[in-house]
Amino acid sequence: MKKRPQFLRVAGKGRKVATPGMVVQILPDDKAAETRVGFTVTKKVGNSVIRNRTRRRLREALRLVAREDGLPSGDFVLIGRDRTRGRDFSLLKDDLRQALRKGLDSNYRENPGRGRERAK
């Protein structure tokens, strides 16, 4: 994904799962012919070199997880955090697997303490 409206659509309609290494926004779509993925890292993380390195780590983690476990069709946005950069790569892949498992689970409650349920 490249365009801002695509990212906003996933943020507005999808589920958000936060892990220590990243935030993943998921909008599953069984009818979609392809899986679309977007990556974003805010300026709070660091300068452009650090942000690009963080984005490359996310991209590689997703590539390896998708090759090992597969990805369902839909839209995914991976948001890099400050801890993404220094996190052990195997833990980063585990964070991604955990986020995908939670986000694709229809019984997952996004904010259990607030009584707000996104799963329908």
Secondary structure, 3 states (H helix, E strand, C coil): CCCHHHHHHHHHHCEEEECCCEEEEEEECCCCCCEEEEEEECHHHCCHHHHHHHHHHHHHHHHHHHHHHCCCCEEEEEEECHHHHHCCHHHHHHHHHHHHHHHHCCCCCCECCCCECCCC
